[in-house]
Amino acid sequence: MAQDNICSKKRAGIPFLNVFPMRIAKFLAVFVLVTGLVYLVVFGLNFNVFKTVFTNQEALAEGSEWIEKTYSLAGMTEFVAAHPDLVSVVLLSMDTTSTRQLSFQPLTPRAMGATTHFLLLLAYAEAVELGEVAPSQEVELQRLERFVVPGHEPNRHRESLLLLSQLGLADEGLTTLDAIVRLMVTRNHQPSADYVYHLLGSDRVTATVRKWLGDQAELPLTWSAFYTAATLDMLPYDAQTNRARRDRLAEQARIVFEQLDSESMSVTGLLPEDRKNDVAYTFFEEKALYRLHPHVIPDHLARTMLHVLTDPEFPGRNMVMEHMRWPMENPEIMRDFSDVGAVFDSRIAVSNGVSFGTSAYTGETFASVTFFDQLPVGFWMHMSSNLINQDFQLRMKFDPAMFERTAASLNTN
């Protein structure tokens, strides 16, 4: 039938070869429109959205053959089975005899991403318990601005500060330290996380990491120092990543961290003139850059979360769990859980999470981590837009069918 239509158009005087460019043009127009809409969902509206889409067309097409799989959990398990090198999953039960536990690529180092915020939350809670800081101490919102990375998630920054006002947690430019921690955990707000890190100090954060993850664990970096050091160093983003290169960038980031300890210094002040308005990474560059982010062992992180659940004497335990319980504000989630908490991350090609949850059906309590690392950008974009990565991690805790399907998928590897 299609051939008949083409032939009839040719006889009517429409050049045969013109048909396909028209169809291709229509397809590309639809693809760009849909991708632009997805980008809006993930990053929000701003004047550079469509410029960004056109600049990153190749990246946005990466993994397009898997995009339809991002709309179902069954599809996600298929992706995991086909790409075991990109995924780590650890699910631990408080009941040590439980058969519903998973450990897939548990010792493969993965980019920390915003699981850094979980570690900062532990450090903050312990500092509060020791009297080093107080949740109620005032914070001038203007103090966050020196950690803002130009062009990096500007909408998230504006919306996060607006949220504080809407919740009655900020007034006349003032808020509390605990409210800043809340933004860090619930919104993945980069300037808040960096402020908390600087306030606690590197000694407190290092002590927390060494205490729970071991003496060989890589130390987290502030996002502002990480991005600034990478921009100043002009690293060849497509080069092979190794521990030596990560260590080199980490050392440079620590120098930037010390510079940003001064209230008179800012990220913008440290950047070269051509990057002061926008660090301007392409999606492929940013994806490669995250290979240089400090790495963590998934199993160590999951066992730390389990330790929080099982040890009543864990420093600041109640505060840690309370800050993580933001998913409980969603009535749909609470149909399946009697208790649940999480710190999730989603940034170009990276989707991580650390969580706990008690099934409303069985009463069994789990700690878990998932790491999706160096994902195809187009696949990641769609996965992030519908939050299927969060559903993937949480559902295993209460849905036996989902657990069995995931376990079977992982066992194939």
C-alpha positions in Angstrom: 0.0 0.0 0.0 2.8 2.4 0.8 4.5 1.6 -2.5 1.2 2.4 -4.3 1.0 5.8 -2.6 4.6 6.7 -3.5 4.2 5.6 -7.1 1.0 7.6 -7.4 2.7 10.7 -6.1 5.5 10.2 -8.6 3.1 10.0 -11.5 1.4 13.2 -10.2 4.7 15.0 -10.7 6.1 15.0 -7.1 9.8 13.9 -7.4 10.2 10.4 -5.8 13.3 11.4 -3.9 11.6 14.3 -2.2 9.2 12.1 -0.3 11.9 10.7 2.1 13.5 14.0 3.1 10.1 15.3 4.0 9.4 12.3 6.1 12.8 12.5 7.8 12.3 16.2 8.4 8.9 15.4 10.1 10.4 12.7 12.2 13.3 14.8 13.3 10.9 17.7 14.1 8.8 15.4 16.3 11.9 13.9 17.9 13.3 17.2 18.8 9.9 18.5 20.1 9.5 15.4 22.3 13.1 15.5 23.6 12.6 19.2 24.3 9.5 18.5 26.3 11.3 15.8 28.3 14.2 18.1 28.9 11.7 20.7 30.3 10.3 18.1 32.7 13.8 17.2 34.0 15.4 20.6 34.1 12.6 23.2 33.9 11.9 26.0 31.5 14.6 28.5 30.7 15.7 30.5 27.6 18.5 28.0 26.8 16.4 24.9 26.7 16.2 24.5 22.9 19.8 25.7 22.4 20.8 22.9 24.7 18.7 20.3 22.9 20.2 21.2 19.5 23.7 21.3 20.9 23.3 17.8 22.4 21.3 16.0 19.7 23.8 13.1 19.4 23.8 12.6 23.2 20.0 12.7 23.4 19.8 10.0 20.8 22.2 7.8 22.8 20.3 4.7 24.0 17.2 5.6 22.0 16.6 1.9 21.4 15.9 1.4 25.1 13.8 4.5 25.7 10.5 2.6 25.6 11.8 0.4 28.4 11.9 3.4 30.8 8.1 3.3 31.1 7.8 0.0 32.9 9.6 -1.8 35.7 9.7 -4.9 33.5 11.5 -2.9 30.9 14.0 -1.6 33.5 14.9 -5.1 34.6 15.5 -5.9 30.9 17.9 -3.0 30.7 19.7 -4.1 33.8 20.1 -7.6 32.5 21.5 -6.3 29.2 23.9 -3.8 30.9 25.2 -5.4 34.1 28.4 -3.3 33.9 26.3 -0.1 34.4 24.3 -1.2 37.4 24.8 -2.1 41.1 21.9 -3.2 43.4 22.1 -4.1 47.0 19.0 -4.9 49.0 19.5 -5.9 52.7 16.8 -7.0 55.2 16.8 -6.3 58.9 15.9 -10.0 59.2 19.2 -11.7 58.5 17.3 -15.0 57.6 15.2 -13.3 54.9 15.4 -14.7 51.4 14.5 -11.4 49.9 18.0 -9.9 49.7 20.0 -8.9 46.6 23.7 -8.2 46.0 24.6 -7.4 42.4 28.0 -5.8 41.6 28.2 -4.8 45.3 31.9 -4.2 45.4 32.2 -2.3 42.0 33.1 1.3 42.8 30.5 3.7 41.6 30.4 7.5 41.3 28.9 8.9 44.5 26.7 11.5 43.0 24.3 12.8 45.5 24.7 9.8 47.8 27.3 12.3 49.1 24.3 14.1 50.6 23.5 10.9 52.7 27.0 11.0 54.1 26.7 14.8 54.8 23.4 14.0 56.6 25.2 11.5 58.8 27.9 14.0 59.6 25.4 16.7 60.3 23.3 14.5 62.7 26.4 13.5 64.6 27.6 17.1 64.8 24.2 18.1 66.3 24.4 15.3 68.8 27.8 16.4 69.9 26.7 20.1 70.2 29.0 21.3 67.4 26.1 22.8 65.4 22.4 23.5 66.2 19.5 22.8 63.8 17.9 26.1 64.7 20.9 28.3 64.0 20.2 31.1 61.5 21.5 31.0 58.0 21.5 33.9 55.6 20.3 32.6 52.3 22.8 35.0 50.5 25.6 32.8 52.0 24.6 30.0 49.6 25.2 32.1 46.5 29.0 31.8 46.5 28.6 28.0 45.9 26.3 28.5 42.9 27.9 27.0 39.7 27.0 29.3 36.8 24.6 27.6 34.4 24.2 24.5 36.5 20.6 23.8 37.4 19.6 27.4 37.8 15.9 26.5 38.0 16.5 24.0 40.8 18.3 26.7 42.8 15.5 29.3 42.3 12.7 26.8 43.0 14.5 25.5 46.1 14.7 28.9 47.7 11.1 29.7 46.7 10.1 26.4 48.4 11.6 27.5 51.7 9.4 30.6 51.6 6.3 28.7 50.6 6.8 26.3 53.5 7.3 29.2 55.9 10.9 28.2 56.5 12.5 31.4 55.3 11.7 35.0 56.1 13.5 38.2 55.0 16.5 36.3 53.7 16.9 34.1 56.8 16.4 30.4 57.3 17.7 27.7 59.6 20.5 25.2 59.2 18.0 22.3 59.5 16.0 23.8 56.6 19.1 24.0 54.5 19.8 20.3 55.3 16.2 19.6 54.2 16.8 21.2 50.8 20.0 19.1 50.4 18.2 15.8 51.1 14.8 16.4 49.4 15.8 18.6 46.5 19.4 17.6 45.8 20.2 21.3 46.1 23.9 21.7 45.3 24.5 25.0 47.1 22.8 23.8 50.2 25.0 20.6 50.3 28.1 22.7 49.8 27.1 25.1 52.5 26.6 22.2 54.9 29.9 20.7 54.0 31.8 24.0 54.6 29.9 24.6 57.9 30.7 21.2 59.3 34.3 21.3 58.0 36.3 18.7 56.2 37.5 17.1 59.5 34.0 16.3 60.6 33.0 14.9 57.2 36.2 12.9 56.9 35.7 11.4 60.3 32.1 10.3 59.4 33.2 8.7 56.1 36.1 6.9 57.7 33.9 5.7 60.6 31.2 4.1 58.4 32.9 3.4 55.0 36.4 2.5 56.1 39.8 4.0 55.9 40.2 3.3 52.2 37.0 5.1 51.2 37.3 8.0 48.8 36.2 11.3 50.4 33.3 13.3 49.1 33.9 16.6 47.4 31.7 19.7 47.3 30.0 20.2 44.0 31.2 23.7 43.6 34.8 22.7 44.1 34.4 19.6 41.8 33.0 21.6 38.9 35.4 24.5 39.4 38.5 22.4 39.6 37.4 20.5 36.5 36.8 23.7 34.6 40.1 25.3 35.6 42.1 22.1 34.8 40.4 21.7 31.4 40.7 17.9 31.7 40.2 15.9 28.5 36.8 14.6 29.4 36.8 11.8 26.9 40.1 10.3 28.2 40.1 7.0 30.1 39.3 7.4 33.8 41.4 5.9 36.5 42.0 6.3 40.2 45.1 8.5 39.6 43.1 11.0 37.6 40.3 11.0 40.2 42.9 11.6 42.9 44.4 14.5 40.9 41.1 16.2 40.4 40.2 15.6 44.1 43.4 17.3 45.2 42.7 20.3 43.0 39.1 20.4 44.3 40.3 20.5 47.9 42.4 23.6 47.0 39.3 25.2 45.6 37.4 24.1 48.7 39.8 26.0 50.9 39.5 29.1 48.7 35.7 29.0 48.9 36.0 28.8 52.7 36.5 32.6 52.5 33.1 34.4 52.4 34.6 36.9 50.0 35.3 34.2 47.4 32.8 32.6 45.1 32.8 30.0 42.2 32.2 32.8 39.8 35.2 34.7 41.1 37.4 31.6 40.5 36.3 30.8 37.0 37.9 32.2 33.8 36.1 35.1 32.1 34.6 32.9 29.3 33.0 30.6 31.9 31.7 33.1 34.5 28.1 33.0 33.1 28.0 29.3 32.3 30.4 26.4 32.8 28.9 25.2 29.5 29.5 21.4 29.5 27.9 19.4 26.8 26.0 16.3 27.9 28.8 14.0 26.8 31.4 16.1 28.6 29.3 16.1 31.8 28.8 12.4 31.5 32.5 11.8 31.2 33.2 14.2 34.0 31.2 12.1 36.5 33.6 9.3 35.9 36.0 11.5 37.9 33.6 12.1 40.8 34.7 10.3 44.0 33.6 6.7 44.0 31.9 4.6 46.7 31.5 0.9 47.3 27.7 0.1 47.0 27.8 -2.6 49.7 29.5 -0.3 52.2 26.8 2.3 51.7 24.0 -0.2 52.0 25.4 -1.6 55.2 25.7 1.9 56.6 22.0 2.5 55.9 21.2 -0.9 57.5 23.3 0.1 60.6 21.2 3.3 60.9 18.1 1.1 61.0 19.4 -1.6 63.4 21.5 0.4 65.9 19.5 2.5 68.4 22.8 4.2 69.4 23.7 5.3 65.9 24.7 9.0 66.2 21.8 11.2 65.3 19.8 8.2 64.1 16.3 9.8 64.6 17.4 13.0 62.8 18.8 11.0 59.9 15.7 9.0 59.4 13.4 11.9 59.8 15.1 14.0 57.1 15.0 11.0 54.7 11.2 10.4 55.3 10.2 13.0 52.7 8.6 10.3 50.4 6.0 9.8 53.1 4.4 13.0 52.0 3.2 11.1 48.9 -0.1 9.2 49.7 0.5 6.8 46.9 3.8 5.7 48.4 2.3 5.3 51.8 -0.3 2.7 50.5 2.6 0.3 50.3 4.9 1.4 53.2 4.5 2.0 56.9 7.8 3.7 56.9 10.1 4.9 54.1 12.9 7.2 53.5 15.4 8.0 50.7 18.1 10.2 49.2 17.9 10.0 45.4 20.1 11.5 42.7 19.7 12.1 39.0 22.3 14.0 36.9 23.4 13.5 33.4 23.9 9.7 32.8 23.9 9.0 36.6 20.9 7.8 38.7 21.7 6.7 42.3 19.8 6.2 45.5 20.1 5.1 49.1 16.8 4.2 50.9 15.0 2.3 53.6 11.5 1.0 53.8 9.1 -1.1 55.8 6.5 -3.0 53.8 2.9 -2.3 54.8 2.1 -5.9 53.9 4.7 -7.9 55.6 6.3 -5.5 58.1 9.8 -6.4 56.8 12.3 -3.6 56.8 14.9 -3.2 54.1 17.9 -1.0 53.4 19.0 -0.6 49.8 21.2 1.2 47.3 21.0 1.3 43.5 23.6 2.8 41.2 23.0 3.4 37.5 26.3 4.7 36.3 27.3 6.1 32.8 23.9 5.4 31.3 23.2 6.3 27.7 22.1 9.9 27.9 18.8 9.6 25.9 17.8 6.6 28.0 18.7 8.5 31.2 16.7 11.5 30.2 13.5 9.6 29.8 14.1 7.5 32.9 14.6 10.6 35.0 11.5 12.4 33.6 9.2 9.6 34.9 11.1 8.8 38.1 11.1 5.1 37.2 14.5 4.8 38.9 13.0 5.7 42.2 10.1 3.3 41.7 12.6 0.6 40.8 14.4 0.9 44.1 11.4 1.3 46.3 9.1 -1.3 44.8 11.5 -4.2 45.5 10.9 -3.7 49.2 7.1 -4.5 49.1 6.4 -6.1 45.8 7.4 -9.9 45.7 6.8 -10.1 41.9 9.1 -7.1 41.3 11.7 -8.6 43.6 11.6 -12.0 41.8 11.8 -10.4 38.4 14.7 -8.3 39.4 16.5 -11.2 41.1 16.0 -13.4 38.0 17.3 -10.6 35.8 20.4 -10.2 37.9 21.0 -13.9 38.2 21.3 -14.1 34.4 24.6 -12.3 34.8 
